Amino acid sequence: MKKVFLCVMMMTSVLSLEYAQACTGITLQTKDSMKVTARTIEWAAEPLNAMYVVVPRGQKQRSWLPDGTLRGKSFVAEYGYVGIAVENDAFVMDGINEVGLAAGLFYFPEYGEYVAYKDEDKLQCVSDMQFVAWVLSTCATIDEMIALLPTIRVIGIDSRASTVHWRVTEPSGRQVVIEIIDQQVMIHDNPLGVLTNSPEFKWHLTNLNNYVNLASGSIHQREIGSLDLKAFGGGSGLHGLPGDMTPPSRFVRAAFFQSTAPRLDKPEQTVVQAFHLLNNFDIPVGIQFTNSDLVPDMPSATQITIVTDLQNRRLYYRTMYNSKIRCIDMHTIDFDRVEFQANPLENSREEPIEYVEIY
């Protein structure tokens, strides 16, 4: 138990580091309005101990508390689910349950504030890193989640750690963002389907007004006096789109890239499209450090990319060590019979390269 607790503290405390706080989420749809959510998971300090989890119906779970004990709220999985967890198999960062409800955790430093932990309330307490697991276990719809939220208290389990916020999406496409600010739970509809990090979600929506001049396509030729002015290349209508890696800039880029993405015929095509769009948000690990001697030996700060097909109940992922897309198809899982599983995303930390044979 002591070893497990040390892993928990390591994971939550490192979330406070400046170079850890980056995630980008988008939402796409097919021509017939089938929804696909997608997101990145960044962590620049070191390779994450990442795993996929398969949680059967009836699985008993319990929340960690700040003292390192498993004495928080107990909950049972009414719905089986799959997800991607980091460091601890209880810390599900993103996942989907068998009825198609998807949820994900995104870093939210400096702007969130949870209720203070009180030991007398421990049986209501769910740690922020386990909120996704609680949602996927107990809720079939967003309305059901909203109705159940007053029955729990979301807490942090390490005062050094960043706060987080979450998005929850239904197969219908309805999506909400949950933030806890000044100890108050805020629930925002998210028709745009984009989420990054701080500041608060409503600020990001307002900030989009600064870019009302941007549009897809190219700017038309124009004259100034005797000069003929022409755009240097395609896509000049987006000249001025912010290119840095801060959450506000990533939010703006994600909003415009997503809005210009064509609707494709099949969910599988849209899944691949989502991976390609999120390539634009890969964060080079070196830019996160002012001292190059501290840069870890790994290929990217963007360690995992996840895409979820809500209607077809499929979770796809790829990693910084293997760009091959892998899929967990929930239709192949009997959640009444399967046992709990937590398996590493990778067996090798080296990108497989296929050599072309020349004859």
Buried (B, 14 or more C-beta within 10 A) or exposed (E): EEEEBEEBBEBBBBBBBEBBBBBBBBBBBBEEEBBBBBBBBBBBBEBBBBBBBBBBBEBEBBBBBBEBEBBBBEBEBBBBBBBBBBBBBBBBBBBBBBBBBBBBBBBBBEBBBBBEBEEEBBEBBBBBBBBBBBBBBBBBBBEEBBEBBEEBBBBBBBEEBBBBBBBBBBBEBBBBBBBBBEEEBBBBEBEBBBBBBBBBBEEBBEBBEEBEEBBEEBBEEEEEEEEEEEBEEEBBBBEEBBEEBBBBBBBBBBBBBBBBBEBBEEBBBBBBBBBEBBEEBBBEBEEBBEEEEEBBEBBBBBBBBBBBBBBBBBBBBBBBBBEEEEBBEBEEBEBEEBEEBEEEBEEEEEEEEEEEEEE
